[in-house]
């Protein structure tokens, strides 16, 4: 028996770019897309980490291209798009995953860290959307852009004002681009992870006081594993979500429902 609806989740022949692809959530997003059939361009700062992920993708029988990229440099974003087109001939999917944070009381938060967080989490997301959006419009076959927002897009947490502001910005940027580019068949959505086990959150998860409190606040009573994001990214990148745009799907273990 052939389950036709499952075919809509396939990404065979699709070409994807994923930023921050070398580890953590980025690695899981990349592997999810590749397992669904996509060829993937891996962008990030650590070529060693990217090459490790490339080997995993190639073991799945998919093609992978490594492009060392500092998303804060617009010239690097131009190179990323150019190398993708040269190698794969087009772009069907963009996942803006690269992100960072900095923790400090709001009264002492340094300007340099505010600017750095905003540059990576918002400015780079917009300008890569812009560059890839131009390509998708010219291709004339639509496309899918998936931005990585956060649970912190919609709830308040202390000591991360720049991160909170930046991720809230990602959700509204996603809506704005979705409305503007719907006419071209470009769907723009976001994924809002809750608390996930990554290098970025290791200190928080292991904190003797805050770690257990966060876990108890999650209805599922556990932190997310990066692999828990695979289904959401494949869904938003596939034809199964053809009538969905401008939305943020929160993958948070039930936090927002609690």
C-alpha positions as CSV (number, residue, x, y, z in Angstrom):
1,X,0.0,0.0,0.0
2,X,1.3,3.5,-0.9
3,X,0.6,6.2,1.7
4,X,0.4,9.2,-0.6
5,X,0.2,11.8,2.2
6,X,3.6,10.6,3.4
7,X,5.1,11.4,0.0
8,X,4.3,15.1,0.6
9,X,6.9,15.1,3.3
10,X,9.6,14.0,0.9
11,X,12.3,16.6,-0.1
12,X,13.9,14.6,-3.0
13,X,15.7,17.0,-5.4
14,X,15.4,20.0,-3.0
15,X,18.4,22.1,-2.3
16,X,18.8,23.6,1.2
17,X,21.0,26.0,3.0
18,X,21.4,25.7,6.8
19,X,23.4,28.2,8.8
20,X,25.0,27.2,12.1
21,X,25.0,23.7,10.7
22,X,28.1,22.3,12.4
23,X,26.6,21.1,15.7
24,X,23.7,21.2,18.1
25,X,20.3,22.1,16.7
26,X,21.9,22.9,13.3
27,X,23.3,19.4,12.9
28,X,19.9,17.9,13.7
29,X,18.1,20.2,11.3
30,X,20.5,19.3,8.5
31,X,20.2,15.6,9.1
32,X,16.4,15.8,9.1
33,X,16.4,17.6,5.7
34,X,18.9,15.1,4.3
35,X,17.0,12.1,5.6
36,X,13.9,13.4,3.8
37,X,15.9,13.6,0.6
38,X,17.4,17.1,0.3
39,X,20.9,18.1,-0.6
40,X,22.3,20.5,1.9
41,X,24.7,23.4,2.0
42,X,26.4,23.6,5.4
43,X,27.2,27.1,6.6
44,X,29.1,28.0,9.8
45,X,32.3,29.2,11.3
46,X,34.0,25.8,12.2
47,X,35.0,24.0,9.0
48,X,36.0,21.0,11.1
49,X,32.5,20.6,12.6
50,X,30.9,21.2,9.2
51,X,33.0,18.5,7.6
52,X,31.9,16.0,10.2
53,X,28.3,16.7,9.4
54,X,29.0,16.5,5.7
55,X,30.3,13.0,6.2
56,X,27.0,12.0,7.9
57,X,25.0,13.5,5.0
58,X,27.0,11.7,2.4
59,X,26.6,8.5,4.3
60,X,22.8,8.9,3.7
61,X,23.5,9.2,-0.1
62,X,22.8,12.9,-0.3
63,X,25.1,15.7,-1.5
64,X,26.6,18.2,0.9
65,X,28.6,21.4,0.4
66,X,30.6,23.0,3.1
67,X,30.9,26.8,3.0
68,X,32.7,28.4,6.0
69,X,30.6,31.5,6.8
70,X,30.5,34.3,9.3
71,X,26.9,35.4,9.0
72,X,27.8,38.9,10.3
73,X,29.7,39.6,7.2
74,X,27.4,40.4,4.3
75,X,30.2,39.5,1.9
76,X,30.2,36.0,3.3
77,X,26.5,35.7,2.7
78,X,27.0,36.6,-0.9
79,X,29.6,33.9,-1.2
80,X,27.3,31.4,0.4
81,X,24.6,32.1,-2.1
82,X,26.9,32.1,-5.1
83,X,28.6,28.9,-4.1
84,X,25.2,27.2,-3.6
85,X,24.0,28.2,-7.0
86,X,27.3,27.2,-8.6
87,X,27.2,23.7,-7.0
88,X,23.5,22.9,-6.9
89,X,21.9,25.2,-9.5
90,X,19.2,26.6,-7.3
91,X,17.9,27.1,-3.8
92,X,14.6,25.7,-2.5
93,X,15.0,25.8,1.3
94,X,16.7,28.2,3.6
95,X,17.0,27.5,7.4
96,X,18.4,30.5,9.4
97,X,19.7,28.7,12.5
98,X,22.8,30.5,13.5
99,X,22.4,32.3,16.8
100,X,24.0,33.3,20.0
101,X,23.3,34.8,23.4
102,X,24.9,36.6,26.3
103,X,23.8,36.6,29.9
104,X,24.0,39.7,32.2
105,X,21.7,41.8,34.3
106,X,19.9,44.4,32.3
107,X,21.5,47.1,34.4
108,X,25.0,46.0,33.4
109,X,24.4,44.7,29.9
110,X,27.3,45.9,27.6
111,X,26.6,47.6,24.4
112,X,29.2,45.5,22.5
113,X,27.3,42.3,23.5
114,X,23.9,43.8,22.6
115,X,25.2,44.7,19.1
116,X,26.8,41.2,18.6
117,X,23.6,39.3,19.6
118,X,21.5,41.6,17.4
119,X,23.9,41.2,14.4
120,X,23.9,37.4,14.5
121,X,20.3,36.8,15.6
122,X,18.4,39.4,13.6
123,X,20.5,41.4,11.1
124,X,22.1,38.3,9.5
125,X,18.7,36.5,9.3
126,X,17.2,39.4,7.4
127,X,20.0,39.9,4.9
128,X,20.3,36.2,4.2
129,X,16.5,36.1,3.7
130,X,16.9,39.0,1.4
131,X,19.6,37.4,-0.7
132,X,18.0,34.0,-1.0
133,X,14.5,35.6,-1.5
134,X,15.9,37.4,-4.6
135,X,17.0,34.1,-5.9
136,X,13.7,32.3,-5.2
137,X,11.8,35.1,-6.9
138,X,14.0,34.9,-10.0
139,X,13.7,31.1,-10.1
140,X,9.9,31.5,-10.2
141,X,9.1,28.3,-8.4
142,X,8.6,29.6,-4.9
143,X,10.6,28.4,-1.9
144,X,10.6,27.8,1.8
145,X,12.4,29.9,4.4
146,X,12.5,28.7,8.0
147,X,13.8,30.9,10.7
148,X,14.8,29.7,14.2
149,X,13.0,31.8,16.8
150,X,12.7,30.7,20.4
151,X,10.3,30.1,23.3
152,X,11.9,33.4,24.6
153,X,10.2,35.2,21.6
154,X,7.0,35.3,23.7
155,X,8.0,34.9,27.4
156,X,10.1,37.0,29.6
157,X,13.3,35.6,31.2
158,X,15.9,37.6,33.2
159,X,19.4,38.4,32.2
160,X,19.0,37.8,28.4
161,X,17.5,41.1,27.2
162,X,19.3,41.1,23.8
163,X,18.4,37.5,23.1
164,X,14.8,38.1,24.0
165,X,14.5,41.2,21.8
166,X,16.3,39.5,18.9
167,X,14.1,36.4,18.9
168,X,11.0,38.4,19.2
169,X,12.3,40.3,16.2
170,X,12.7,37.0,14.3
171,X,9.0,36.1,14.7
172,X,7.8,39.5,13.4
173,X,10.4,39.5,10.6
174,X,9.0,36.1,9.7
175,X,5.5,37.4,9.5
176,X,6.5,40.5,7.5
177,X,8.4,38.5,4.9
178,X,5.6,35.9,4.7
179,X,3.1,38.5,3.8
180,X,5.3,40.3,1.3
181,X,6.5,37.2,-0.5
182,X,3.4,35.0,-0.5
183,X,2.7,36.4,-4.0
184,X,5.8,34.6,-5.2
185,X,5.0,31.3,-3.7
186,X,7.7,31.7,-1.0
187,X,6.5,30.5,2.4
188,X,8.3,32.0,5.4
189,X,7.8,30.3,8.8
190,X,9.7,29.9,12.1
191,X,10.4,27.2,14.7
192,X,10.5,28.3,18.3
193,X,12.5,25.8,20.3
194,X,12.0,25.6,24.1
195,X,14.8,24.4,26.3
196,X,17.1,22.1,24.4
197,X,20.3,20.3,25.2
198,X,23.0,22.2,23.3
199,X,26.4,23.7,24.0
200,X,24.7,27.1,24.3
201,X,22.5,25.8,27.2
202,X,24.9,23.3,28.9
203,X,25.6,25.6,31.8
204,X,22.0,26.3,32.5
205,X,20.9,22.7,32.2
206,X,23.6,21.7,34.7
207,X,22.9,24.5,37.1
208,X,22.0,23.0,40.5
209,X,19.2,25.4,41.1
210,X,17.8,26.6,37.8
211,X,18.2,23.4,35.8
212,X,15.8,21.4,37.9
213,X,13.3,24.3,38.1
214,X,13.2,24.6,34.3
215,X,12.7,20.9,33.9
216,X,9.8,20.8,36.4
217,X,8.2,23.8,34.5
218,X,8.1,21.7,31.3
219,X,5.0,19.5,31.2
220,X,6.9,16.7,29.5
221,X,9.5,17.0,32.4
222,X,12.5,16.9,30.1
223,X,14.7,19.1,28.0
224,X,14.4,18.7,24.3
225,X,17.0,16.8,22.3
226,X,18.1,18.3,19.0
227,X,16.5,15.4,17.1
228,X,13.1,16.6,18.4
229,X,13.3,19.4,15.8
230,X,13.6,17.1,12.7
231,X,9.9,16.7,12.2
232,X,9.1,20.4,12.4
233,X,11.7,21.4,9.9
234,X,10.8,18.7,7.4
235,X,7.1,19.6,7.7
236,X,7.7,23.3,7.1
237,X,10.2,22.6,4.2
238,X,7.8,20.1,2.5
239,X,4.6,20.2,0.5
240,X,2.7,19.0,3.5
241,X,2.7,22.6,4.8
242,X,1.9,24.2,1.4
243,X,-0.9,26.4,2.9
244,X,1.1,27.6,6.0
245,X,3.1,30.8,6.1
246,X,3.9,33.4,8.6
247,X,3.6,31.0,11.5
248,X,5.9,30.0,14.4
249,X,5.7,26.5,15.6
250,X,6.8,26.2,19.2
251,X,8.6,22.9,20.0
252,X,8.7,23.3,23.7
253,X,7.5,20.2,25.5
254,X,4.3,21.9,26.4
255,X,5.8,25.0,28.1
256,X,3.4,27.5,26.5
257,X,0.4,25.4,27.1
258,X,1.2,25.1,30.9
